[in-house]
């Protein structure tokens, strides 16, 4: 499958089911999608081979792991050094998402920390990185919705 993947309703149903519960067996998927087990197996394998399904992941409650401080960090980067800085910050353990985008800042980081001291240390270190011109940090107070982006 290429970047312009043609999915039918059966593929979409399987994707939706797996996004909701990636641990479903082929037999369970078949029952829920009203397809044969063999059809489900072939379709899921094709979706994986075509890189439409790129993995299966556990959803973890970060706060239960002691990562209580959730931050959105915007970064202004010197011209021409965007990917270099993004690669470096992406390797930081606290950072779980890196986006480059349009607007006043070049990159937005999503990160979690055990406390404000850890956040403070991270920000002070980030501001010493070559080509980081400035940052702006927002603390997340409440999460209203996370994940399950709409695909169709």
DRENDO-1510 file (C-alpha; in Angstrom, 1 decimal, always signed):
<recs>
REC; n; res; u; v; w
REC; 1; UNK; +0.0; +0.0; +0.0 .
REC; 2; UNK; +1.2; +3.5; -0.8 .
REC; 3; UNK; +0.5; +6.9; +0.7 .
REC; 4; UNK; -2.8; +7.1; -1.1 .
REC; 5; UNK; -4.1; +3.9; +0.4 .
REC; 6; UNK; -7.6; +2.8; -0.6 .
REC; 7; UNK; -9.5; +1.5; +2.3 .
REC; 8; UNK; -13.0; +0.1; +2.2 .
REC; 9; UNK; -15.6; +0.0; +5.0 .
REC; 10; UNK; -14.3; -3.4; +6.2 .
REC; 11; UNK; -10.7; -2.0; +6.6 .
REC; 12; UNK; -12.0; +1.1; +8.4 .
REC; 13; UNK; -14.1; -1.1; +10.8 .
REC; 14; UNK; -11.0; -3.2; +11.6 .
REC; 15; UNK; -8.9; -0.1; +12.2 .
REC; 16; UNK; -11.5; +1.4; +14.5 .
REC; 17; UNK; -11.8; -1.9; +16.5 .
REC; 18; UNK; -8.0; -2.1; +16.9 .
REC; 19; UNK; -7.7; +1.5; +17.8 .
REC; 20; UNK; -10.2; +0.9; +20.6 .
REC; 21; UNK; -8.6; -2.3; +21.8 .
REC; 22; UNK; -5.4; -3.4; +20.1 .
REC; 23; UNK; -5.4; -6.7; +22.1 .
REC; 24; UNK; -8.4; -8.1; +20.3 .
REC; 25; UNK; -7.7; -11.6; +18.7 .
REC; 26; UNK; -8.5; -12.3; +15.1 .
REC; 27; UNK; -11.5; -14.3; +16.3 .
REC; 28; UNK; -12.8; -11.4; +18.4 .
REC; 29; UNK; -12.2; -9.0; +15.5 .
REC; 30; UNK; -14.0; -11.3; +13.1 .
REC; 31; UNK; -17.1; -11.5; +15.4 .
REC; 32; UNK; -17.3; -7.7; +15.9 .
REC; 33; UNK; -16.7; -6.9; +12.2 .
REC; 34; UNK; -19.0; -9.8; +11.0 .
REC; 35; UNK; -16.2; -11.2; +8.8 .
REC; 36; UNK; -14.4; -14.5; +8.7 .
REC; 37; UNK; -11.3; -15.0; +10.8 .
REC; 38; UNK; -9.2; -15.7; +7.6 .
REC; 39; UNK; -10.5; -12.4; +6.0 .
REC; 40; UNK; -9.6; -10.5; +9.2 .
REC; 41; UNK; -6.2; -12.0; +9.3 .
REC; 42; UNK; -5.4; -11.2; +5.7 .
REC; 43; UNK; -6.7; -7.6; +6.0 .
REC; 44; UNK; -4.9; -6.9; +9.2 .
REC; 45; UNK; -1.6; -8.3; +7.8 .
REC; 46; UNK; -2.1; -6.2; +4.7 .
REC; 47; UNK; -2.7; -3.1; +6.8 .
REC; 48; UNK; +0.4; -3.8; +8.8 .
REC; 49; UNK; +2.5; -4.5; +5.6 .
REC; 50; UNK; +1.2; -1.3; +4.1 .
REC; 51; UNK; +2.2; +0.6; +7.2 .
REC; 52; UNK; -1.4; +1.8; +7.8 .
REC; 53; UNK; -1.2; +0.0; +11.2 .
REC; 54; UNK; +2.3; +0.9; +12.5 .
REC; 55; UNK; +2.1; -0.7; +15.9 .
REC; 56; UNK; +0.1; -1.7; +19.0 .
REC; 57; UNK; +0.6; +0.3; +22.2 .
REC; 58; UNK; -0.4; +0.3; +25.8 .
REC; 59; UNK; -2.1; +3.4; +27.1 .
REC; 60; UNK; -0.5; +4.4; +30.4 .
REC; 61; UNK; -1.7; +6.8; +33.1 .
REC; 62; UNK; +1.4; +9.0; +33.5 .
REC; 63; UNK; +0.2; +10.6; +36.7 .
REC; 64; UNK; +0.1; +7.1; +38.3 .
REC; 65; UNK; +3.8; +6.9; +37.4 .
REC; 66; UNK; +4.4; +10.1; +39.3 .
REC; 67; UNK; +4.6; +12.3; +36.2 .
REC; 68; UNK; +2.3; +15.0; +37.5 .
REC; 69; UNK; +3.5; +18.0; +35.6 .
REC; 70; UNK; +2.4; +18.1; +32.0 .
REC; 71; UNK; +3.9; +20.9; +29.9 .
REC; 72; UNK; +3.5; +22.4; +26.5 .
REC; 73; UNK; +6.7; +24.0; +25.5 .
REC; 74; UNK; +7.0; +26.2; +22.4 .
REC; 75; UNK; +10.5; +26.8; +21.0 .
REC; 76; UNK; +11.8; +29.4; +18.6 .
REC; 77; UNK; +14.8; +28.0; +16.7 .
REC; 78; UNK; +17.5; +29.8; +14.7 .
REC; 79; UNK; +16.8; +29.7; +10.9 .
REC; 80; UNK; +18.0; +26.6; +9.2 .
REC; 81; UNK; +18.5; +24.6; +12.4 .
REC; 82; UNK; +15.0; +23.3; +13.0 .
REC; 83; UNK; +15.6; +19.6; +12.4 .
REC; 84; UNK; +18.9; +19.5; +14.3 .
REC; 85; UNK; +17.2; +20.9; +17.4 .
REC; 86; UNK; +14.1; +18.8; +17.0 .
REC; 87; UNK; +16.2; +15.6; +16.8 .
REC; 88; UNK; +18.0; +16.6; +20.0 .
REC; 89; UNK; +14.9; +17.4; +22.0 .
REC; 90; UNK; +13.1; +14.3; +20.7 .
REC; 91; UNK; +15.8; +12.2; +22.5 .
REC; 92; UNK; +15.0; +13.7; +25.9 .
REC; 93; UNK; +13.2; +11.2; +28.1 .
REC; 94; UNK; +10.5; +13.7; +29.3 .
REC; 95; UNK; +9.5; +14.7; +25.8 .
REC; 96; UNK; +6.9; +12.5; +24.2 .
REC; 97; UNK; +5.9; +14.6; +21.2 .
REC; 98; UNK; +7.6; +17.1; +18.9 .
REC; 99; UNK; +5.8; +19.1; +16.3 .
REC; 100; UNK; +7.1; +21.6; +13.8 .
REC; 101; UNK; +4.5; +24.0; +12.6 .
REC; 102; UNK; +3.6; +27.5; +11.4 .
REC; 103; UNK; +3.2; +30.5; +13.7 .
REC; 104; UNK; +5.4; +32.6; +16.1 .
REC; 105; UNK; +7.3; +29.5; +17.3 .
REC; 106; UNK; +8.8; +26.8; +15.2 .
REC; 107; UNK; +8.4; +23.7; +17.4 .
REC; 108; UNK; +6.1; +22.6; +20.2 .
REC; 109; UNK; +7.1; +19.9; +22.7 .
REC; 110; UNK; +4.8; +17.9; +24.9 .
REC; 111; UNK; +6.5; +16.6; +28.0 .
REC; 112; UNK; +5.8; +15.2; +31.4 .
REC; 113; UNK; +7.8; +15.7; +34.6 .
REC; 114; UNK; +7.8; +14.4; +38.2 .
REC; 115; UNK; +7.6; +18.0; +39.5 .
REC; 116; UNK; +8.2; +21.6; +38.8 .
REC; 117; UNK; +11.9; +21.2; +39.7 .
REC; 118; UNK; +12.4; +18.7; +37.0 .
REC; 119; UNK; +10.6; +21.0; +34.5 .
REC; 120; UNK; +12.7; +23.9; +35.6 .
REC; 121; UNK; +15.9; +21.9; +35.1 .
REC; 122; UNK; +14.8; +20.7; +31.7 .
REC; 123; UNK; +13.9; +24.3; +30.6 .
REC; 124; UNK; +17.2; +25.7; +31.8 .
REC; 125; UNK; +19.0; +23.0; +29.9 .
REC; 126; UNK; +16.9; +23.4; +26.8 .
REC; 127; UNK; +17.6; +27.2; +26.7 .
REC; 128; UNK; +21.4; +26.4; +26.6 .
REC; 129; UNK; +21.0; +24.3; +23.4 .
REC; 130; UNK; +22.7; +25.8; +20.4 .
REC; 131; UNK; +20.2; +27.5; +18.1 .
REC; 132; UNK; +17.3; +27.7; +20.7 .
REC; 133; UNK; +16.4; +31.4; +20.7 .
REC; 134; UNK; +13.6; +31.4; +23.2 .
REC; 135; UNK; +10.9; +29.2; +24.8 .
REC; 136; UNK; +7.4; +29.7; +26.1 .
REC; 137; UNK; +6.0; +27.1; +28.5 .
REC; 138; UNK; +2.4; +26.4; +29.4 .
REC; 139; UNK; +1.3; +24.0; +32.2 .
REC; 140; UNK; -1.6; +21.7; +31.4 .
REC; 141; UNK; -4.2; +22.0; +34.2 .
REC; 142; UNK; -6.8; +19.6; +33.0 .
REC; 143; UNK; -6.9; +17.2; +30.0 .
REC; 144; UNK; -10.4; +17.3; +28.4 .
REC; 145; UNK; -9.6; +15.0; +25.5 .
REC; 146; UNK; -6.5; +13.1; +24.4 .
REC; 147; UNK; -6.0; +10.7; +21.5 .
REC; 148; UNK; -8.6; +9.0; +19.3 .
REC; 149; UNK; -8.1; +11.5; +16.5 .
REC; 150; UNK; -10.8; +11.3; +13.9 .
REC; 151; UNK; -9.7; +9.5; +10.8 .
REC; 152; UNK; -12.8; +9.6; +8.6 .
</recs>
